[in-house]
Amino acid sequence: MAVPKRKVSRTRRDKRRTHWKAKKPAISVCPNCQSPKLPHRVCKYCGFYKGKTVVEVEA
C-alpha cells in the first residue's frame, strides 16, 4: 500500500486546491418581464419560455 513519505504542507495542499472554486451561474434576462433567470429555464416570475406562457404563475 502506498504511503506518503512526508506530511504534505498546508501551502502545497492549498496550491493543489486553488481550482476548486464554485463558478458563478450564468444569468440571462427574461424577454417578457426583464427579470433575471437561468438560461434554458422557465421564468419563475411570469412563466414565460421561448415566446410562450408555459406555466401559470400566481400573482
C-alpha positions as CSV (number, residue, x, y, z in Angstrom):
1,M,0.0,0.0,0.0
2,A,1.4,3.4,-1.0
3,V,2.0,5.7,2.0
4,P,3.3,9.3,1.8
5,K,6.9,9.5,3.0
6,R,6.4,13.1,4.4
7,K,3.5,15.2,5.5
8,V,2.1,17.4,2.8
9,S,2.5,21.0,3.9
10,R,-0.5,23.4,4.1
11,T,0.9,25.5,1.3
12,R,1.3,22.5,-1.0
13,R,-2.1,21.2,-0.2
14,D,-3.7,24.7,-0.7
15,K,-1.9,25.2,-4.0
16,R,-3.5,21.9,-5.3
17,R,-6.9,23.1,-4.2
18,T,-6.9,26.5,-5.8
19,H,-9.0,25.4,-8.8
20,W,-11.9,24.0,-6.6
21,K,-13.9,27.2,-6.7
22,A,-17.6,27.3,-7.3
23,K,-18.5,29.0,-10.6
24,K,-20.9,31.9,-10.8
25,P,-24.1,30.8,-12.5
26,A,-24.9,32.3,-15.9
27,I,-27.9,34.7,-15.7
28,S,-29.9,35.8,-18.6
29,V,-32.9,38.3,-18.8
30,C,-36.4,37.2,-19.4
31,P,-37.6,38.7,-22.7
32,N,-41.2,39.1,-21.3
33,C,-40.7,40.7,-17.9
34,Q,-36.9,41.6,-17.9
35,S,-36.3,39.8,-14.6
36,P,-33.1,37.7,-14.2
37,K,-33.4,34.0,-14.8
38,L,-31.3,31.0,-15.5
39,P,-30.9,30.2,-19.3
40,H,-33.0,27.4,-20.8
41,R,-35.5,27.5,-18.0
42,V,-39.0,28.9,-17.5
43,C,-39.1,32.3,-15.8
44,K,-40.4,31.9,-12.3
45,Y,-41.9,35.4,-12.2
46,C,-44.0,35.3,-15.3
47,G,-44.0,31.6,-16.5
48,F,-42.7,32.6,-20.0
49,Y,-40.4,30.4,-22.1
50,K,-39.5,30.5,-25.8
51,G,-42.1,33.1,-26.7
52,K,-45.0,31.3,-24.9
53,T,-46.6,31.3,-21.5
54,V,-45.8,27.8,-20.3
55,V,-46.7,28.0,-16.6
56,E,-49.5,30.0,-14.9
57,V,-47.9,32.0,-12.0
58,E,-49.9,33.2,-9.0
59,A,-50.0,36.9,-8.6
